[in-house]
C-alpha cells in the first residue's frame, strides 16, 4: 500500500464521501425529507463516516487514527440500520436500498482494510517521527 499523504487520497475516504452524497440524494426526496428525525439522523451518521476518517488521519498517530476509523466503521452500520427503517417506511425502493447498502458494505470493508494495515505497519504516523 502506498503511503497516503492526505486523507483525500484514501479510498475509504473517497467511498465514504460517495455514501454521504447518496444519503443526501435519498433524503432530499418526498416523503423522506418530511421525516425530520430519520432524515437528520441518517445524514449525521453519513457525515460521521467521512468526518471521522479525515479527523483521525489529521491526528497524526496510528492509535488515534484506529479509534476514529472504528467510529467511522460503526457509523456505516448505523446508516445501514437506518436504511432498513427507510425501506420499511417506503422512503426508498429495493434498488435504491441495495445500491446504498452495497456502497456502505464496500466502505466498511475499505475501512477494515485500512485498520488492518495500520495495525501491521511499522509506520507510526507523523506525530511520532
Secondary structure as the mmCIF struct_conf table of DSSP 4:
data_model
#
loop_
_struct_conf.conf_type_id
_struct_conf.id
_struct_conf.beg_label_comp_id
_struct_conf.beg_label_asym_id
_struct_conf.beg_label_seq_id
_struct_conf.end_label_comp_id
_struct_conf.end_label_asym_id
_struct_conf.end_label_seq_id
HELX_LH_PP_P HELX_LH_PP_P1 UNK A 2 UNK A 4
BEND BEND1 UNK A 5 UNK A 6
HELX_RH_3T_P HELX_RH_3T_P1 UNK A 7 UNK A 9
HELX_RH_AL_P HELX_RH_AL_P1 UNK A 11 UNK A 28
BEND BEND2 UNK A 29 UNK A 29
TURN_TY1_P TURN_TY1_P1 UNK A 30 UNK A 31
HELX_RH_3T_P HELX_RH_3T_P2 UNK A 32 UNK A 34
HELX_RH_AL_P HELX_RH_AL_P2 UNK A 36 UNK A 59
HELX_RH_AL_P HELX_RH_AL_P3 UNK A 62 UNK A 88
TURN_TY1_P TURN_TY1_P2 UNK A 89 UNK A 90
BEND BEND3 UNK A 91 UNK A 92
HELX_RH_AL_P HELX_RH_AL_P4 UNK A 94 UNK A 120
BEND BEND4 UNK A 122 UNK A 122
HELX_RH_3T_P HELX_RH_3T_P3 UNK A 126 UNK A 128
#
